[in-house]
Amino acid sequence: MTDPSLAGYLEAERRSVDDALAAILARLGGGVLAEAIRYAVGAGGKRLRPILCVAGYRAVAGEPGPDVFRLAAALELIHTYSLVHDDLPSMDDDPVRRGWPSTHIVHGVPAATLAGAAIIPLAVRTALEAAGALGLEEPVQARIVLDLCRAAGAAGMVGGQLLDLDAEGRPVELEGLERIHRMKTGALLAVAPRLGGLAARADDRVMTALDVYGRSLGLAFQITDDILDVTSSTAVLGKMAGRDTELEKATYPAVAGVEAAARRAREEAEVARAALEAVGVRSEELAALVVYAVERDR
Amino acid sequence: MTDPSLAGYLEAERRSVDDALAAILARLGGGVLAEAIRYAVGAGGKRLRPILCVAGYRAVAGEPGPDVFRLAAALELIHTYSLVHDDLPSMDDDPVRRGWPSTHIVHGVPAATLAGAAIIPLAVRTALEAAGALGLEEPVQARIVLDLCRAAGAAGMVGGQLLDLDAEGRPVELEGLERIHRMKTGALLAVAPRLGGLAARADDRVMTALDVYGRSLGLAFQITDDILDVTSSTAVLGKMAGRDTELEKATYPAVAGVEAAARRAREEAEVARAALEAVGVRSEELAALVVYAVERDR
């Protein structure tokens, strides 16, 4: 990214998200499992999902307090658990994550498997406690937990992970590939601005726009991820470049070529932008994030 | 069990729990992941955790409706996911569960890992939706979700699983062993009557008694499980007998001998019974279940 204001915004948000995560992890106490969870969460990352959630809140209700960041942190916890399990030898067998040895390399496969699983109820508790602290109405609190669980579950992220594994080494049509992307990474990215909107008590029109925004950004983000796996280096990515090709993963560039993939990502980014415009949501942050999703270099 | 009325009660409750589980699984739709989840949940089992939950409800509020069984089913979902992950090659590497091939034997390790993880948010959704359908007050709904997540997480079941794996092949004191048992199996067994009590709007005195009951029953149950692993056969257990010894697991009979273990289980059963009596809770079901926990043959 060359835009200094965007970089500054992302960095400031990331720090607030990391503060919220640190407070959550501090309550875990000691032990091997807590250490493995802290290692996995502490390894860093862009914190894009929580930043999207907070941006959804900002677009509707202005400056967020710490409980908005706490709610947002639940999304990063779910994302982190999925990375821990994805990297396991029985899954993608990836020894590097976010520039560090994967959790199972440091803490062993059993602890990594269990740490991943333990993060899920931790994320649910975090989201529910944050929603309560925000004083949200009962149906909204329940909606937040249900939407988070749906995005994380068989109909969302985990369902997509399995489709993705199943597709390794065999041809996939573009339609099937977009389905994988929309579930595997798309579901959690899509629910992020939605949770922010719920926390901000957005009306139905705005919620619909945030949904469209989130889904389109999610797909654009993952297509861009596929492209970066081909065009970038391990040092820049913080994970093994070329890994998708090596695993014969179904990727957008592999199916449609890099040019068409980049075009598709830009189209989805435009859909996301237009959805907000249609309902009069003016948010510099949401606008910047969708540009970032397709123009980032890692 | 030789008591025909207890056997009949357990069988009738098990059927109602299975009906609730079937309704939950029917909503999952198709696909490999849903099949793996159905396989894991459908393999049967005693359904002791949901039966305990419903018994906690019965003790306070009388005859339960379908939503109580739905809430109770969430406990069986969490229990099932823990078995799926426990049996993985990187964990206990157990090919048999409940008399059937383990989920990873039938569906492969990746699908079993993901199915296990996908069951967690499904369980949370199930509990929250059931609590909502029961018309429980907002703080009680939240309490149910938080207690379930705590029991399932790092401070409960999953934390205990890791302590259990860590203890393999090395000496463990009785105190450490009880800690493992209280976390690994005890946490989810203990929260079961508690959730039933919450659903029945039990007062604080009764809730405290249900907590003591659940914790003591949980420990008694696991000690009995350890004893059965030594004294029973694979055909009767539906899982590999002698497996604990083979894995050099920390078990109560191994540390203290079968006699002392059986005595300790009976002591805890008495604590459970006395806790209910102290607050005047008269429940044939809860009384029968604690007898069952220590006198069962599998």
Interface residues (C-beta under 8 A of the other chain):
Chain A: L28 G29 G31 V32 L33 A34 I37 Y81 H85 L88 P89 S90 M91 V109 P110 A111 T113 L114 A115 G116 A117 A118 I120 P121 L122 V124 R125 L128 E129 G132 E138 Q141 A142 V145 L146 L148 C149 R150 A152 G153 A154 A155 V158 G159 Q161 L162 L163 L165 D166
Chain B: L28 G29 G31 V32 L33 A34 I37 Y81 H85 L88 P89 S90 M91 V109 P110 A111 T113 L114 A115 G116 A117 A118 I120 P121 L122 V124 R125 L128 E129 G132 E138 Q141 A142 V145 L146 L148 C149 R150 A152 G153 A154 A155 V158 G159 Q161 L162 L163 L165 D166
